Amino acid sequence: MAANSEALKRAAAARALEEVESGMRLGLGTGSTANAFIELLGERVRGGLDVRCVPTSEATATLAGQVGITLATLDDLPELDLTVDGADEIGPDLALIKGGGGALLREKIVAAASGAMVVIADNAKLVGTLGRFPLPIEIVPFGAEATRRAVLRLAEAQGLAGEVRLRARDGHVFVTDGGHFILDAGFGAIPDPAALACGLAGIPGVAEHGLFIGLATKAIVAGDGGVQVLTRSANTES
Ligand SMILES: O=C(CO)[C@H](O)[C@H](O)COP(=O)(O)O
């Protein structure tokens, strides 16, 4: 099963490589599926493909450097042609939940600076309604508990319920590359992601949330039956 999942991630990553042209400025996502893309891209770069890439995390920067990809900062390249990234869930109209790997803030900044965002995933990530995966919310450490309670109040006001937990790893609070904490909000089904996104954006202390709405332009999803390419309907605002 796990081996199959790896093969599916690689199949989606390989199809995404077809979107890349020489001379492009690329955003590189974070996570195991993005890593599959980075490794394949590295092979092409070593073969002569000319791209300049902005990583969305320190982990991605390390891997990209190891496979020979030329890196730049978003300040060097403030406008990108294409970002390729994974997701934790892909819902209707390519609304996403991201941040399982804790890189959502940089991922969203990079995606928003890109002309296109291609999401790559295996088909286990496709959902009819977002929310099975706990929603990551990146928060400023100062006043973390007050921010957590504000998130709970917002959820209640929107008819959502569930635990909102401070993410920990190995007995320590998880700290993002930007020095923030992550709340994982297990609300279950999120019927109105746009309303929740809007509410979260209004809470002081929330640095960013993992709802990516109107950012992904295409999803490349691999399943046992092959690779499907989904595009966002034209009426979804970016
Ligand atoms: O949002 C992310 C990191 O912040 C990842 O894209 C997401 O967690 C998917 O990871 P994976 O490809 O390992 O399943």
The ligand as a Gaussian input file, in Angstrom:
#p B3LYP/6-31G(d) Opt

LIG

0 1
 O        1.084000      21.318000       2.810000
 C        2.069000      20.642000       2.855000
 C        3.232000      20.972000       3.706000
 O        2.986000      22.108000       4.494000
 C        2.163000      19.409000       2.031000
 O        2.017000      19.766000       0.692000
 C        1.091000      18.467000       2.441000
 O        1.234000      18.202000       3.826000
 C        1.151000      17.160000       1.631000
 O        2.286000      16.446000       1.995000
 P        2.575000      15.018000       1.393000
 O        2.835000      15.210000      -0.062000
 O        3.777000      14.525000       2.155000
 O        1.349000      14.162000       1.644000

